[in-house]
Amino acid sequence: MNGRHARKGDLVRGNDVVQVTEDLFVPPALPPNPRLAIPILLEDAALIAVDKPAGMPSQALRARETETVANFLLAYDPMMAAAGTSDREAGIVHRLDTDTSGVLLAARTPDAYRSLRQQFSRREVVKEYLALVEGDISAPGVVRTPIMHDPRNRRRMMTSAAFVQDLHARDAVTYFRPLERFRHATLLLVQIPTGVMHQIRVHLASAGHPVIGDRLYGRPAAHATRQLLHASRLSFAHPESGQALDISSPPPGDFTAALDELRAADSGAALHRKRQSP
């Protein structure tokens, strides 16, 4: 300031000259992390689909983060820093919650990024999930309630049936059907044409069937350390050729372990009931 190094707390007055270095205006770059190991489900010159592990964020919110899928992608292909609107995206065209596992898609070029984002915006992408939820669901269903931020807690989302006129509410549609039923839980196949933050978790909780292990919209579970939600399938058109692509991911070990535990508990209960019957 005025040709001398400024000290913290120096007051600035009229006609003072303040100089700053140009790098102050350049946002710091997200560092690549070659130590991360994430399975790649499909790749070509235009895109990469990875099998995101549970517990890892999709994109980085701050430049100092190192343990996100974006850090992995930048190490795998540094050119992906320029594919999206920010290097912190690394070309990722949609998001999965940190504790949600499964198929995550990223573009390797700006043109592919624009094409894939348009498909998501036009609701042309088929997004399927496996969700293990509380309670017995015997028939398919759909939830169409709009979703908005909870004004009392910005970390949470909420259905807005009571706030239909709220301009901040977004349309959301969640289809589900049971694949396997247990005494106190159901494995659902879920499909969402829309993509609102926490949509599946909020909609299923609003229907009285929160995802097992979801501490934000449900309750802790003894046999789940995270919400048991898995992005199992993504179907879309290739951004360059237009070819139909269908990418799948099997549920990870913690998900299948929870299913096996429920199956064993139901089998044991059935055997016990059989032994007790006259």
URFEN-V612368 format. One record per residue. N is the residue number from 0. RES is the residue in three letters. SS is DSSP state (a for helix, b for strand, c for the rest). Layout:
BEGIN
N,RES,SS + N,RES,SS
END
This chain:
BEGIN
0,MET,c + 1,ASN,c + 2,GLY,c + 3,ARG,c + 4,HIS,c + 5,ALA,c + 6,ARG,c + 7,LYS,c + 8,GLY,c + 9,ASP,c + 10,LEU,c + 11,VAL,c + 12,ARG,c + 13,GLY,c + 14,ASN,c + 15,ASP,c + 16,VAL,c + 17,VAL,c + 18,GLN,c + 19,VAL,c + 20,THR,c + 21,GLU,a + 22,ASP,a + 23,LEU,a + 24,PHE,a + 25,VAL,c + 26,PRO,c + 27,PRO,c + 28,ALA,c + 29,LEU,c + 30,PRO,c + 31,PRO,c + 32,ASN,c + 33,PRO,c + 34,ARG,c + 35,LEU,c + 36,ALA,c + 37,ILE,c + 38,PRO,c + 39,ILE,b + 40,LEU,b + 41,LEU,b + 42,GLU,b + 43,ASP,c + 44,ALA,c + 45,ALA,c + 46,LEU,b + 47,ILE,b + 48,ALA,b + 49,VAL,b + 50,ASP,b + 51,LYS,b + 52,PRO,c + 53,ALA,c + 54,GLY,c + 55,MET,c + 56,PRO,c + 57,SER,c + 58,GLN,c + 59,ALA,c + 60,LEU,c + 61,ARG,c + 62,ALA,c + 63,ARG,c + 64,GLU,c + 65,THR,c + 66,GLU,c + 67,THR,c + 68,VAL,a + 69,ALA,a + 70,ASN,a + 71,PHE,a + 72,LEU,a + 73,LEU,a + 74,ALA,a + 75,TYR,a + 76,ASP,c + 77,PRO,a + 78,MET,a + 79,MET,a + 80,ALA,a + 81,ALA,a + 82,ALA,c + 83,GLY,c + 84,THR,c + 85,SER,c + 86,ASP,c + 87,ARG,c + 88,GLU,c + 89,ALA,c + 90,GLY,c + 91,ILE,b + 92,VAL,c + 93,HIS,c + 94,ARG,c + 95,LEU,c + 96,ASP,c + 97,THR,c + 98,ASP,c + 99,THR,c + 100,SER,b + 101,GLY,b + 102,VAL,b + 103,LEU,b + 104,LEU,b + 105,ALA,b + 106,ALA,b + 107,ARG,c + 108,THR,c + 109,PRO,a + 110,ASP,a + 111,ALA,a + 112,TYR,a + 113,ARG,a + 114,SER,a + 115,LEU,a + 116,ARG,a + 117,GLN,a + 118,GLN,a + 119,PHE,a + 120,SER,a + 121,ARG,c + 122,ARG,c + 123,GLU,c + 124,VAL,c + 125,VAL,b + 126,LYS,b + 127,GLU,b + 128,TYR,b + 129,LEU,b + 130,ALA,b + 131,LEU,b + 132,VAL,b + 133,GLU,b + 134,GLY,c + 135,ASP,c + 136,ILE,c + 137,SER,c + 138,ALA,c + 139,PRO,c + 140,GLY,b + 141,VAL,b + 142,VAL,b + 143,ARG,c + 144,THR,c + 145,PRO,c + 146,ILE,b + 147,MET,b + 148,HIS,b + 149,ASP,b + 150,PRO,c + 151,ARG,c + 152,ASN,b + 153,ARG,b + 154,ARG,b + 155,ARG,b + 156,MET,b + 157,MET,b + 158,THR,b + 159,SER,c + 160,ALA,a + 161,ALA,a + 162,PHE,a + 163,VAL,c + 164,GLN,c + 165,ASP,c + 166,LEU,c + 167,HIS,c + 168,ALA,c + 169,ARG,b + 170,ASP,c + 171,ALA,c + 172,VAL,c + 173,THR,b + 174,TYR,b + 175,PHE,b + 176,ARG,b + 177,PRO,b + 178,LEU,b + 179,GLU,b + 180,ARG,b + 181,PHE,c + 182,ARG,c + 183,HIS,c + 184,ALA,b + 185,THR,b + 186,LEU,b + 187,LEU,b + 188,LEU,b + 189,VAL,b + 190,GLN,b + 191,ILE,c + 192,PRO,c + 193,THR,c + 194,GLY,c + 195,VAL,c + 196,MET,c + 197,HIS,c + 198,GLN,a + 199,ILE,a + 200,ARG,a + 201,VAL,a + 202,HIS,a + 203,LEU,a + 204,ALA,a + 205,SER,a + 206,ALA,c + 207,GLY,c + 208,HIS,c + 209,PRO,c + 210,VAL,b + 211,ILE,c + 212,GLY,c + 213,ASP,c + 214,ARG,c + 215,LEU,c + 216,TYR,c + 217,GLY,c + 218,ARG,c + 219,PRO,c + 220,ALA,b + 221,ALA,c + 222,HIS,c + 223,ALA,b + 224,THR,c + 225,ARG,c + 226,GLN,c + 227,LEU,c + 228,LEU,b + 229,HIS,b + 230,ALA,b + 231,SER,b + 232,ARG,b + 233,LEU,b + 234,SER,b + 235,PHE,b + 236,ALA,b + 237,HIS,c + 238,PRO,c + 239,GLU,c + 240,SER,c + 241,GLY,c + 242,GLN,c + 243,ALA,b + 244,LEU,b + 245,ASP,b + 246,ILE,b + 247,SER,b + 248,SER,c + 249,PRO,c + 250,PRO,c + 251,PRO,c + 252,GLY,a + 253,ASP,a + 254,PHE,a + 255,THR,a + 256,ALA,a + 257,ALA,a + 258,LEU,a + 259,ASP,a + 260,GLU,a + 261,LEU,a + 262,ARG,a + 263,ALA,a + 264,ALA,a + 265,ASP,a + 266,SER,a + 267,GLY,a + 268,ALA,a + 269,ALA,a + 270,LEU,a + 271,HIS,a + 272,ARG,a + 273,LYS,a + 274,ARG,a + 275,GLN,a + 276,SER,c + 277,PRO,c
END
